[in-house]
Amino acid sequence: MHVDELGSPPPVGTRTAIEAYLHQKIPISAAMGVRVKTATLERVDLWLPLQPNINHEKTLFGGSAAAAATLAAWTLLHLRLTAAGAEPQLVVQRGAMEYKKPIVGDFEATCLFGDTAAWGRFSHTLARRGKARLTMTARLMQGTNEMCAFFGDFVALRSST
């Protein structure tokens, strides 16, 4: 199965449907209060409230920050693979967070994708070997301020069915 060409997202690819999918398949997203603000093949923006993700200092808990950023990157990659007709298992292999400033209110987890060369290599490797890795970057934002950055390697494994 080739994933070289991305078509338009499937009809179920509405923000509401994606949000429901995340809440059902990744239950922590519901507990964290995740709302899908933008979901395209080039960008995912997730909105999150501070309250269910707060720590003892009344700022964003580091684990929630990592989960939100990972979820934004995973969602974008999941949407791209689904739109390309591929449904491999998708897991994070490695992730690192850079915490720049404390988050003291509601925030967004944003992931952008524009590297067509990397997508081509990833797609070709997945089709040929049944396994491929892609590095994704996500950012946690408050307004226009970048508060945290996530860098993660995701692995797609072709299902055996």
Backbone as JSON, one array per atom type, in Angstrom:
{
  "sequence": "MHVDELGSPPPVGTRTAIEAYLHQKIPISAAMGVRVKTATLERVDLWLPLQPNINHEKTLFGGSAAAAATLAAWTLLHLRLTAAGAEPQLVVQRGAMEYKKPIVGDFEATCLFGDTAAWGRFSHTLARRGKARLTMTARLMQGTNEMCAFFGDFVALRSST",
  "N": [[0.84, -1.18, 0.0], [0.74, 2.05, -1.02], [1.56, 5.27, 0.26], [2.11, 7.62, -0.91], [0.69, 9.67, -2.25], [-1.46, 12.13, -1.13], [-4.82, 12.34, -0.66], [-7.93, 14.11, -0.42], [-9.14, 14.68, 2.93], [-10.98, 12.06, 4.58], [-14.64, 11.88, 4.66], [-15.4, 11.67, 7.32], [-13.6, 13.18, 8.59], [-14.07, 15.48, 10.12], [-13.66, 18.14, 12.49], [-15.14, 17.6, 14.82], [-15.61, 14.84, 14.59], [-12.98, 13.9, 14.64], [-12.19, 14.73, 17.16], [-13.97, 13.2, 18.73], [-13.04, 10.65, 18.04], [-10.42, 10.76, 19.12], [-11.06, 11.06, 21.87], [-12.35, 8.65, 22.34], [-10.5, 6.61, 21.55], [-8.1, 7.37, 22.72], [-8.27, 7.81, 25.74], [-7.19, 9.55, 27.71], [-7.15, 12.0, 26.47], [-9.75, 13.0, 26.6], [-10.04, 13.3, 29.37], [-8.18, 15.28, 29.78], [-9.41, 17.39, 28.61], [-9.26, 17.98, 25.9], [-9.85, 19.73, 22.9], [-10.52, 19.83, 19.48], [-9.32, 22.22, 17.43], [-8.26, 22.94, 14.91], [-7.85, 20.86, 12.11], [-6.17, 19.69, 9.64], [-4.43, 18.36, 6.77], [-2.03, 19.54, 6.91], [-1.84, 20.85, 9.3], [-2.47, 20.69, 12.79], [-4.31, 21.86, 15.47], [-4.8, 21.75, 18.81], [-6.9, 22.6, 21.46], [-6.6, 23.19, 24.92], [-7.78, 23.21, 28.28], [-6.44, 24.75, 31.23], [-7.21, 23.9, 33.83], [-7.88, 20.96, 34.27], [-5.35, 20.04, 33.96], [-3.54, 21.05, 35.7], [-0.86, 21.81, 38.0], [0.66, 21.63, 41.31], [1.69, 24.16, 41.56], [0.0, 25.77, 40.28], [0.34, 25.93, 37.56], [0.79, 24.56, 34.25], [0.96, 21.07, 34.35], [3.85, 19.14, 33.82], [3.71, 16.54, 32.67], [1.21, 16.6, 31.44], [1.72, 18.57, 29.56], [3.6, 17.27, 27.9], [2.0, 15.13, 27.03], [-0.04, 16.51, 25.62], [1.38, 17.76, 23.53], [2.52, 15.52, 22.26], [0.16, 14.27, 21.46], [-0.87, 16.14, 19.58], [1.04, 15.97, 17.51], [0.88, 13.21, 16.9], [-1.8, 13.07, 16.07], [-1.8, 14.64, 13.7], [-0.08, 13.14, 12.06], [-1.52, 10.74, 12.0], [-3.86, 11.61, 10.65], [-2.78, 12.25, 8.13], [-1.83, 9.75, 7.26], [-4.23, 8.28, 7.23], [-5.71, 9.71, 5.31], [-4.2, 9.08, 3.11], [-4.88, 6.53, 2.7], [-3.72, 4.57, 4.22], [-3.47, 2.53, 7.08], [-1.67, 2.03, 9.29], [-0.25, 0.73, 12.38], [0.51, 3.19, 14.7], [2.96, 4.61, 16.57], [4.66, 6.4, 19.2], [8.09, 6.58, 19.35], [10.18, 7.87, 20.54], [10.52, 10.79, 22.5], [11.02, 14.24, 23.25], [10.88, 17.03, 25.4], [10.99, 20.55, 25.52], [10.88, 22.87, 27.86], [10.01, 26.1, 27.98], [8.74, 28.32, 29.19], [6.59, 28.72, 32.04], [3.24, 27.57, 31.8], [0.33, 29.27, 32.36], [-2.36, 29.32, 31.93], [-5.19, 28.49, 29.81], [-4.34, 26.74, 26.78], [-2.77, 25.97, 23.56], [-1.92, 23.13, 21.63], [0.1, 22.69, 18.96], [0.8, 21.41, 15.76], [2.64, 21.4, 12.81], [2.96, 20.47, 9.35], [5.04, 20.3, 6.63], [7.01, 19.21, 5.12], [7.56, 17.85, 2.32], [9.45, 16.21, 1.12], [10.44, 14.63, 3.23], [8.06, 13.31, 3.85], [7.71, 11.84, 1.51], [9.94, 10.07, 1.6], [9.32, 8.71, 3.98], [6.83, 7.55, 3.29], [7.58, 5.91, 1.12], [9.37, 4.14, 2.37], [7.66, 2.94, 4.26], [5.87, 1.63, 2.54], [7.62, -0.13, 1.23], [9.07, -1.53, 3.25], [7.3, -1.95, 5.3], [7.5, -0.66, 7.64], [8.24, 2.45, 9.08], [9.86, 5.51, 10.03], [9.32, 8.77, 11.34], [10.17, 12.07, 12.15], [8.58, 14.41, 14.19], [7.47, 17.7, 15.09], [6.05, 19.59, 17.66], [4.34, 22.34, 19.19], [3.61, 24.09, 22.19], [1.42, 26.64, 22.8], [0.6, 29.87, 24.06], [-1.51, 32.15, 23.18], [0.33, 34.06, 20.99], [2.71, 33.24, 21.94], [5.33, 30.97, 22.22], [5.54, 28.34, 24.38], [6.44, 25.79, 25.04], [8.28, 23.15, 23.45], [8.09, 20.21, 21.5], [9.77, 17.35, 20.37], [9.63, 14.55, 18.47], [10.0, 11.1, 17.59], [8.15, 9.12, 15.5], [6.81, 5.93, 14.77], [5.54, 4.04, 12.17], [3.85, 1.08, 11.63], [3.06, -1.35, 9.37], [0.01, -3.02, 9.36], [-0.61, -6.52, 9.85], [-2.83, -7.59, 8.71]],
  "CA": [[0.0, 0.0, 0.0], [1.52, 3.29, -1.1], [0.98, 6.45, 0.89], [2.8, 8.75, -1.52], [-0.22, 10.73, -2.62], [-2.49, 12.44, -0.15], [-6.07, 12.83, -1.19], [-8.63, 14.94, 0.55], [-9.48, 13.91, 4.11], [-12.25, 11.34, 4.48], [-15.77, 12.68, 5.12], [-15.5, 11.65, 8.78], [-12.48, 13.96, 9.1], [-14.44, 16.76, 10.7], [-13.07, 18.38, 13.81], [-15.94, 16.9, 15.82], [-15.35, 13.4, 14.46], [-11.61, 13.65, 15.09], [-12.21, 14.88, 18.61], [-14.64, 12.01, 19.27], [-12.1, 9.55, 17.85], [-9.36, 10.89, 20.13], [-11.62, 10.81, 23.2], [-12.67, 7.22, 22.46], [-9.32, 5.75, 21.38], [-7.04, 7.84, 23.62], [-9.13, 8.38, 26.79], [-6.59, 10.67, 28.45], [-7.46, 13.25, 25.77], [-11.02, 13.48, 27.15], [-9.78, 13.73, 30.74], [-7.41, 16.52, 29.7], [-10.27, 18.44, 28.05], [-8.8, 18.3, 24.54], [-10.8, 20.12, 21.86], [-9.85, 20.0, 18.19], [-9.58, 23.55, 16.87], [-7.91, 22.84, 13.49], [-7.37, 19.53, 11.73], [-5.97, 19.53, 8.21], [-3.27, 17.51, 6.48], [-0.83, 20.34, 7.14], [-1.82, 21.49, 10.62], [-3.42, 20.32, 13.84], [-4.31, 22.71, 16.66], [-5.64, 21.25, 19.88], [-7.07, 23.54, 22.56], [-6.72, 22.51, 26.2], [-7.93, 24.08, 29.44], [-5.43, 24.53, 32.26], [-7.72, 23.33, 35.08], [-7.66, 19.53, 34.5], [-3.93, 19.76, 33.7], [-2.81, 21.95, 36.58], [0.0, 21.2, 39.02], [0.59, 22.26, 42.64], [2.13, 25.56, 41.43], [-1.05, 26.43, 39.49], [0.77, 26.02, 36.16], [0.57, 23.31, 33.53], [1.73, 19.9, 34.77], [4.76, 18.73, 32.75], [3.2, 15.35, 31.99], [0.12, 17.04, 30.55], [2.35, 19.28, 28.44], [4.16, 16.25, 27.01], [0.89, 14.39, 26.43], [-0.72, 17.38, 24.65], [2.25, 17.93, 22.36], [2.58, 14.22, 21.59], [-1.15, 14.05, 20.84], [-0.99, 16.98, 18.39], [1.88, 15.39, 16.47], [0.3, 11.92, 16.54], [-3.04, 13.32, 15.32], [-1.48, 15.09, 12.35], [0.45, 12.0, 11.32], [-2.65, 9.83, 11.82], [-4.72, 12.17, 9.6], [-2.08, 12.11, 6.85], [-1.82, 8.33, 6.88], [-5.61, 7.89, 6.92], [-6.07, 10.34, 4.03], [-3.46, 8.39, 2.06], [-5.4, 5.17, 2.59], [-2.92, 3.66, 5.04], [-3.94, 2.43, 8.46], [-0.7, 1.28, 10.09], [-0.13, 1.04, 13.8], [1.33, 4.4, 14.81], [3.4, 4.76, 17.96], [5.79, 7.29, 19.44], [9.26, 5.81, 19.74], [11.02, 8.7, 21.42], [10.05, 12.17, 22.53], [11.72, 15.15, 24.15], [10.21, 18.31, 25.61], [11.76, 21.71, 25.95], [9.97, 23.76, 28.6], [10.6, 27.43, 27.91], [8.08, 29.19, 30.16], [5.43, 28.07, 32.65], [1.93, 27.87, 31.2], [-0.52, 29.66, 33.48], [-3.75, 29.4, 31.5], [-5.54, 27.61, 28.7], [-3.26, 26.76, 25.8], [-2.95, 25.16, 22.36], [-0.85, 22.26, 21.14], [0.08, 22.89, 17.51], [1.78, 20.68, 14.95], [2.6, 21.74, 11.39], [3.7, 19.56, 8.48], [5.24, 20.86, 5.3], [8.21, 18.62, 4.54], [7.11, 16.85, 1.35], [10.54, 15.26, 0.88], [10.42, 13.68, 4.36], [6.87, 12.48, 3.69], [7.99, 10.91, 0.42], [10.84, 9.03, 2.12], [8.54, 7.96, 4.95], [5.84, 6.78, 2.53], [8.28, 4.88, 0.35], [9.9, 3.16, 3.32], [6.52, 2.19, 4.81], [5.37, 0.74, 1.49], [8.62, -1.13, 0.9], [9.51, -2.34, 4.39], [6.23, -2.17, 6.26], [7.85, 0.06, 8.86], [8.92, 3.71, 8.76], [9.97, 6.46, 11.14], [9.25, 10.18, 10.95], [10.29, 12.99, 13.26], [7.57, 15.46, 14.2], [7.66, 18.76, 16.08], [4.81, 20.26, 18.09], [4.59, 23.46, 20.09], [2.54, 24.53, 23.07], [1.32, 28.08, 22.62], [-0.38, 30.72, 24.72], [-1.58, 33.26, 22.23], [1.41, 33.96, 20.01], [3.94, 32.89, 22.67], [5.7, 29.55, 22.31], [5.87, 28.04, 25.78], [7.13, 24.5, 25.08], [8.46, 22.49, 22.15], [8.2, 18.75, 21.54], [10.42, 16.73, 19.23], [9.38, 13.13, 18.67], [10.09, 10.14, 16.49], [6.99, 8.25, 15.42], [7.01, 4.77, 13.92], [4.35, 3.44, 11.58], [4.04, -0.34, 11.33], [1.97, -1.87, 8.56], [-0.69, -4.13, 10.02], [-0.43, -7.8, 9.15], [-4.1, -8.06, 8.15]],
  "C": [[0.89, 1.24, 0.0], [0.79, 4.42, -0.4], [1.65, 7.7, 0.34], [1.88, 9.92, -1.77], [-1.28, 10.91, -1.56], [-3.71, 12.98, -0.87], [-6.7, 13.77, -0.18], [-8.99, 14.07, 1.75], [-10.81, 13.19, 3.92], [-13.39, 12.18, 5.06], [-15.89, 12.71, 6.64], [-14.41, 12.51, 9.41], [-12.87, 15.33, 9.62], [-13.77, 16.92, 12.05], [-13.81, 17.61, 14.89], [-15.68, 15.4, 15.78], [-13.94, 13.06, 14.95], [-11.53, 13.74, 16.6], [-12.86, 13.66, 19.27], [-13.74, 10.78, 19.17], [-11.01, 9.59, 18.92], [-9.89, 10.55, 21.52], [-11.93, 9.33, 23.41], [-11.41, 6.36, 22.47], [-8.16, 6.11, 22.31], [-7.73, 8.57, 24.77], [-8.51, 9.53, 27.59], [-6.91, 12.01, 27.78], [-8.78, 13.84, 26.27], [-10.8, 14.02, 28.56], [-9.02, 15.05, 30.78], [-8.22, 17.68, 29.14], [-9.9, 18.86, 26.64], [-9.98, 18.63, 23.63], [-10.0, 20.34, 20.58], [-10.28, 21.34, 17.61], [-9.35, 23.56, 15.36], [-7.41, 21.43, 13.23], [-7.35, 19.43, 10.22], [-4.78, 18.61, 8.01], [-1.95, 18.25, 6.68], [-0.73, 20.88, 8.55], [-2.88, 20.89, 11.54], [-3.21, 21.28, 15.01], [-5.29, 22.1, 17.65], [-5.7, 22.3, 20.97], [-7.25, 22.75, 23.84], [-6.9, 23.52, 27.33], [-6.84, 23.77, 30.47], [-5.97, 23.67, 33.4], [-7.5, 21.81, 35.23], [-6.19, 19.11, 34.34], [-3.0, 20.54, 34.62], [-1.92, 21.17, 37.57], [-0.14, 21.98, 40.33], [1.02, 23.73, 42.63], [1.14, 26.4, 40.63], [-0.58, 26.77, 38.07], [0.54, 24.66, 35.52], [1.51, 22.22, 34.04], [2.58, 19.42, 33.59], [4.3, 17.51, 31.98], [2.06, 15.67, 31.04], [0.67, 17.78, 29.35], [2.89, 18.27, 27.43], [3.06, 15.48, 26.3], [0.19, 15.23, 25.36], [0.1, 17.53, 23.38], [2.35, 16.63, 21.56], [1.28, 13.96, 20.83], [-1.33, 14.89, 19.58], [-0.18, 16.39, 17.24], [1.31, 14.06, 15.98], [-0.95, 12.12, 15.68], [-2.76, 13.75, 13.9], [-0.95, 13.93, 11.51], [-0.65, 10.97, 11.04], [-3.57, 10.32, 10.69], [-4.08, 12.0, 8.22], [-2.09, 10.66, 6.37], [-3.22, 7.86, 6.48], [-6.03, 8.46, 5.57], [-5.37, 9.65, 2.86], [-3.91, 6.94, 1.9], [-4.61, 4.14, 3.38], [-3.47, 3.66, 6.46], [-2.95, 1.63, 9.3], [-0.85, 1.58, 11.58], [0.84, 2.21, 13.9], [1.67, 4.62, 16.27], [4.54, 5.78, 18.04], [6.94, 6.41, 19.95], [10.09, 6.57, 20.77], [10.47, 10.11, 21.36], [10.84, 12.98, 23.54], [10.95, 16.47, 24.2], [11.23, 19.35, 26.01], [10.76, 22.68, 26.57], [10.6, 25.14, 28.69], [10.06, 28.36, 28.99], [6.92, 28.42, 30.8], [4.14, 28.51, 31.95], [0.95, 28.09, 32.34], [-2.0, 29.79, 33.12], [-4.02, 28.38, 30.41], [-4.51, 27.78, 27.59], [-3.62, 25.9, 24.59], [-1.7, 24.33, 22.11], [-0.97, 22.27, 19.63], [1.17, 22.06, 16.84], [1.55, 21.03, 13.49], [3.39, 20.71, 10.6], [3.82, 20.18, 7.11], [6.42, 20.27, 4.57], [7.82, 17.49, 3.58], [8.2, 15.82, 1.05], [10.57, 14.2, 1.98], [9.21, 12.76, 4.25], [7.08, 11.44, 2.59], [8.88, 9.77, 0.87], [10.1, 8.11, 3.09], [7.56, 7.02, 4.24], [6.48, 5.62, 1.78], [8.8, 3.77, 1.26], [8.77, 2.31, 3.91], [5.99, 1.2, 3.79], [6.34, -0.41, 1.23], [8.93, -2.07, 2.06], [8.42, -2.66, 5.4], [6.46, -1.47, 7.59], [8.59, 1.33, 8.45], [8.87, 4.63, 9.97], [9.97, 7.88, 10.6], [9.35, 11.03, 12.21], [9.27, 14.12, 13.1], [7.9, 16.47, 15.3], [6.29, 19.36, 16.39], [5.19, 21.35, 19.08], [3.36, 23.72, 20.96], [2.57, 26.05, 23.09], [0.29, 28.67, 23.58], [-0.42, 31.98, 23.89], [-0.51, 33.07, 21.18], [2.74, 33.55, 20.65], [4.16, 31.38, 22.7], [6.2, 29.28, 23.72], [6.69, 26.75, 25.92], [7.27, 23.99, 23.65], [8.67, 21.0, 22.37], [8.85, 18.28, 20.24], [10.27, 15.23, 19.42], [9.55, 12.33, 17.4], [8.89, 9.21, 16.59], [7.29, 7.12, 14.45], [5.65, 4.27, 13.46], [4.71, 2.0, 11.22], [2.83, -0.83, 10.56], [1.33, -3.03, 9.29], [-0.57, -5.38, 9.18], [-1.7, -8.32, 8.54], [-4.28, -7.61, 6.72]]
}
